[in-house]
Amino acid sequence: MKHYSSIHDIENINSWIEEAKTIKANPLKHAHLGKHKTIGLLFFNSSLRTRLSTQKAALNLGMNPIVMNVSGDAWGIEFENGTIMNGNTAEHIKEAAAVVSQYCDIIAVRAFPTLTDKVKDESEYVMNSFMQYASVPIVNMESATGHPLQGLTDAITISENTKKIKPKVVLSWAPHVKALPHAVANSFVQAMQKMDVEFVITNPEGYNLNPQITGNTPIISNQNDAFKNADFVYAKNWSSYQEYGQILNTDPNWMITKTKLGNAKFMHCLPVRRNLVVEDAVLDSKNALVIEQANNRTYAAQLVLKKILEKL
C-alpha cells in the first residue's frame, strides 16, 4: 500500500480489524518500525481527535511527528496549474509537496471541502495533488469526500461490540446548525459495505448521499422504521448532496433519543452537539460508544502507518 486515501485501499477489512485489535493489545510492539522516521501532519482545518490520535499512533511506532497548521502557519498554497499567482497564494503545491517530502517519510493531510463547488470537491484536488507531487506516502486524515481513518475506526468499534454474526447497523442523519461535509458518512457507508452487516441509511427527503457511494444500500425516510431491531445507530449530520452544501431541513424530531435508540449502541465520530444531534440521556448512558470510538482512532491510524512503514 503506497497511500491510504480511501476505505477502498483496505484489501480485507476483517483481517485489518483483527490486526488493529492485536495492535491495541500491545501498542508498542512495533516501535522499531518508525525509528529515525518522520511523519508530517498537515492540517488545513482544525482537529482534536485526528491530530492527537494520529500523533500518538506515530509515537507508538517510534516515529517523530511534525505538526503544522497549514492555513495559519504556512504560505498560501496554490493548487491550480498554469495560474498567474498574483493573488493570495504564494507557493505552488508542486514545490510545497516536494519540499515537505524532503523533510518527512510520510505526509498526512487533512483538508475539508468547499461545500460550494461539487465538481471541485469531488476532484479531491488537495489530496490528489499531494499524492501527485509528493515523493513519499500520503495518508488521508479527512478530505473533501472521505474520512477513511474514521471509517476504519468505526468498523473496529462495531466488531469489538457485537456477538452477532450479522448485526444491524443504521446510519442516521441528525439535525445541525451548520452545513457539514459528507466525508464521515461516505467512509462509514463504504466501510459497512465491506463488512458482513445488515446496513441501512435513514435521512430526510433531499439528504440522500452520493448514489455512487450508497449504491444498493437501502435508504429509509422513516427514522423509526429504520431503527427497528437495530444493534448500532451511527448519528451524523451532513448537508444536502443534491442541493450541494445546503441545509434543507433542521427538523428537531430527527435528534437521537433514548426512546428511539432502545437497546442499540450509539455511535458518533465527535465532536457532537448535545441535545441537538443526540440527547444527554443517550450520550450519558452505557449504550454510548463515542469515547471508545475516539480511543480506537489511535489504533486505526497506527495500523495504517504500520502497513506503510513495512513497505518503506
ABEGO torsion letter per residue (X at the ends): XABBABAAABABAAAAAAAAAAAAABAAAAAAAABGBBBBBBBABBBAAAAAAAAAAAAAAGBBBBBBBAAAABBBBBABBGBBBABABABBAAAAAAAAAAABABBBBBBBBAGABAAAAAAGAAAAAAAAABABBBBBAEBAABBAAAAAAAAAAAAAABABABBBBBBBBBBBABBBBAAAAAAAAAAAAABBBBBBBBBBBGABBBAAAAEABBBBABAAAAABGBABBBBBBBBBAABBGBBABABAAABBBAAAAEABBBBBAOBBBBGAABBAAAAABAABAAAAAAAAAAAAAAAAAAAAAAAX
